[in-house]
Amino acid sequence: MSDADIRIVEATSMDEFALNERAKAVAEVLSATYPNHLWQVGWTNGNVLVVKNALIGGGKYGYTIDNATLANRRDLVRAARLAGGELLERCGMRRGAWDGDEMPGRLEGADPKHLPPI
């Protein structure tokens, strides 16, 4: 799909492998929709997908998407695509490809005590 470096780091069961394949699909779509951004995608407790951008808030700020509320993989990918764009907009970055120079500004809606200085 893209030439982004997307890896599954660990899967200890078939259920976890299936979840990681869904996370990989999300990462591929984010990389294709918003190229060159440093996306981090993975699962946390309770079957919740976490989408982060490593440049924004030191990689400590992102979106969570409850997988249980989505009917299928297509809905999950769509929700993640919207979350990725929203995350870029909240810090004043353009949707689309990252040019390597544009850096995030003030992160709208974030508590400053939880974010490193920009």
N, C-alpha and C positions, 0 to 999 in steps of 0.2 A: 504494500500500500504506500509506504513512504520509506525513505532511507534513514529514518530516525533509529537510534539505538534503543530498542525496547527489550527488556529482559525480565523473565520470571526468576526471582531469586530463590524462592523455596516453596515447595508444595509437599505437605506431609500426608495428604490423603487425596482421594479422587474428588471429594467435595471441594477441598481447597484448590485443587488443580482447576476445577471448573470455574470457581470464582476468579482465580488468577487469569484464566483465559478471557473472562469478561473484562477484567481490569486492563488486560493487554489490548483488547478491542477499543476500549475507551482511550487509552494512551495513543493508539494509532490514529483515531479520529481527531484527538486534540492536536497531535503533531501535524496532521494534514490540514486542519482548519486554521491553526495558529502556529505556523512553522517556526522553527529555531528557538521557540520558548523552551525553558527547562521544566517540563511537567513532571510531577511526581504523582503517581496514581497507585493506590493500594487499598486494602481492606483493613478495617479495625473491628473490634468486638461488636457482635450483634449484626453482622452481615451489612455493614455500612461502608460504602465506598468513600474514600477521601481523595479529593483532587486539590493539588497544590501547585504553585509555581515557585521554583527555588529562588527566584529573584525577589519575590514579594514577601516582605516581612521575614527575611532570612529563612524562608521555607516553613515558617511556623503558622502561617495564615492560609486558610483555604476554605473549601466547601465540603460538606458531608452530604451524601445522597443515600437515603435508606433504600436498599435494594428490594426489601420486602414489599414496598409500596408500588413498585413498577412491574408492569405485566410481562415485559419481555426485554430482550437485549437491546432492541431498537429504542425502546423508551429510556433505558439506562444511558445509552450513548447520546441520545438527544438531550437528556438532563445534564449530562457532563459537558456537552458542547456549550450549552447555555451558561453553565456555572463557570466554565473557563473564560468565556467572553465577559461575564459579569465581574469576575475577579480582575481581569485586565482593566476594565473600565473604572473599577473602584480605586485603583491606584494611578489613574490618569494615563494609562498606556493604551495605544491604539489596538483594536481588534485586528488580527491579521498577523503577518510575519514580523518577527522581531528583527530589527536591523543591527543589533549588537551594540548600539550606542544609547538608545532610549532606555532610561532607567525609571523604576517606579517612583512616584511621588508620594504624597500623603495618602494613607490608606483609609478611604472613607468607610466609616462604620466600625473601625477597629479601636480597641482600647489601647492607647499609646503605651501604657505600662507593660503590655505584653509583646511589644514590638521593639526590635533593635533600632537604634538611630539610623536614618538614611543618609 
